[in-house]
Each structure stands twice: as structure tokens, then as C-alpha cells.
Amino acid sequence: MTLATLDGMTSHKTAQTMKPATAAKKLGVYLEATPAEFQAGVVTRDELNALQADPPEWLRELRRTGPHPRPVVAAKLGVSIGGLTRGGITEPLTTEQIEALKAESPDWLVRERATQAEVRKETVRVKEKNR
């Protein structure tokens, strides 16, 4: 017998909901680029799971072309979010803009990629040491 039953409460779970900003973050998309109805509503855990399992066309397109939120931009460029800021990138970028930056390979991007590579190496070294 569960505590809920003892309290006389029903064992029905209420659907866990999240704000659109949280759902967008979990989906890896820029909230302001999502459809108005997504921005205006709340998202249940089941709805989020459904969006992840079978993304609608708008979500597939956003993931493909952007604009992408800064964590996604940073990952696609192989730098940290701080590195983006140091490079003067403070706004979301489209996939096309990210590809243009990669092709251009400005000095700040080369530096930040090297820094990120060192951080990764150090993380691995520390993990190995602590085993």
C-alpha cells in the first residue's frame, strides 16, 4: 500500500509540464524561431518525448537550418559558449552562418578551438588519473 493510498489521495499522476523555453532548450532549438503556438503553450513530458521521437517538419527544419541557440552554435563550431562571446558571437546563428564561419576560420575561432581541445585533453587526463 502506498503512502498516497493511505492519505486517501488518488494514485493518478498529474502530467509534468514545462515552460516553452525549457522544452526548446531540451530540444536544442532557439525558442524565438519556434511556432507561436509552441511559444505560447506549456509542454508535457509526453509531448516532449513525442517531439523528440518523431519531430514535426518545423522542428526538423529548425534543427537543420537554424537559427540555432548559442550552446548548439558553440558545439557546431567546436568552442565553448565563453569562446563564442570572446569571438563576438552573441546572437543565434543559422547553419549557413556557422558553415561560413568555419570556412572563413577567423583567428578567434582557431584560438578557441585550440583552447577547447586542450580543455578536453585535460578532462580526459584528470579522469584517467582518478581511476
C-alpha positions in Angstrom: 0.0 0.0 0.0 1.4 3.4 -1.0 1.5 6.5 1.1 -0.7 8.2 -1.4 -3.4 5.5 -0.9 -3.1 5.9 2.8 -3.7 9.6 2.5 -6.8 9.0 0.6 -5.2 10.6 -2.5 -5.6 9.0 -5.9 -2.6 7.4 -7.4 -3.1 9.3 -10.7 -0.1 11.2 -11.6 -0.5 14.7 -13.0 1.3 15.4 -16.2 4.6 17.1 -15.6 4.7 20.3 -17.6 7.5 22.7 -18.6 7.7 26.2 -20.0 8.3 26.5 -23.7 11.8 27.9 -23.0 12.7 24.7 -21.1 11.3 22.5 -23.8 13.1 24.4 -26.5 16.4 24.1 -24.6 15.8 20.3 -24.3 15.1 20.1 -28.0 18.2 22.1 -28.8 16.3 24.8 -30.7 16.1 28.6 -30.5 12.7 29.4 -28.8 12.1 32.6 -30.8 12.2 30.6 -34.0 9.6 28.0 -32.9 6.0 28.3 -34.0 3.8 30.8 -32.0 1.6 28.0 -30.6 4.7 26.3 -29.2 5.9 29.5 -27.6 2.5 30.3 -26.1 1.7 26.9 -24.5 3.1 24.5 -22.0 4.7 21.2 -22.9 4.1 18.0 -21.1 6.9 15.4 -20.6 4.9 13.1 -23.0 4.6 15.9 -25.6 8.4 16.5 -25.4 9.1 12.8 -25.7 6.8 12.7 -28.8 8.6 15.7 -30.3 12.0 14.0 -29.8 10.8 10.6 -31.1 9.0 11.9 -34.2 9.9 15.5 -34.8 7.4 17.5 -36.9 8.6 19.3 -40.0 9.1 22.6 -38.3 11.4 21.0 -35.7 13.4 19.1 -38.3 13.8 22.3 -40.4 14.9 24.3 -37.3 17.4 21.7 -36.4 18.7 21.6 -40.0 18.9 25.3 -40.8 18.6 27.3 -37.5 18.7 29.8 -36.2 20.5 27.8 -33.5 20.8 28.7 -29.8 24.3 29.5 -28.6 25.0 26.1 -27.0 24.3 24.5 -30.4 26.4 27.1 -32.2 29.3 26.5 -29.8 29.1 22.8 -30.3 28.9 23.0 -34.1 32.0 25.3 -34.1 33.9 23.2 -31.5 34.2 26.0 -29.0 32.8 26.9 -25.6 30.0 29.4 -25.1 32.6 31.7 -23.5 34.7 31.3 -26.6 31.7 32.5 -28.7 31.4 35.6 -26.6 35.1 36.3 -26.8 34.8 35.9 -30.6 31.9 38.5 -30.6 29.2 36.0 -31.3 26.3 36.9 -29.1 23.3 36.1 -31.3 21.9 32.8 -32.6 23.3 31.8 -36.0 21.9 29.8 -38.9 23.6 26.7 -40.2 24.7 28.7 -43.2 26.3 31.4 -41.0 28.1 28.6 -39.0 29.4 27.0 -42.1 30.6 30.4 -43.4 32.5 31.0 -40.1 34.1 27.5 -40.4 35.2 28.2 -44.0 36.5 31.7 -43.0 38.3 30.3 -39.9 38.9 33.7 -38.2 41.8 33.9 -35.8 39.5 33.9 -32.7 37.9 30.6 -33.9 41.2 28.9 -34.4 42.3 30.1 -30.9 39.1 29.0 -29.2 39.1 25.6 -30.9 42.7 25.0 -29.7 41.6 26.1 -26.2 38.7 23.7 -26.3 40.9 20.9 -27.5 43.2 21.5 -24.5 40.3 21.5 -22.1 39.1 18.2 -23.5 42.6 16.7 -23.2 42.9 17.9 -19.6 39.5 16.5 -18.7 40.5 13.1 -20.1 43.9 13.2 -18.2 42.1 14.0 -14.9 39.6 11.2 -15.4 42.4 8.7 -16.1 44.4 9.9 -13.1 41.3 9.5 -10.8 40.6 5.9 -11.8 
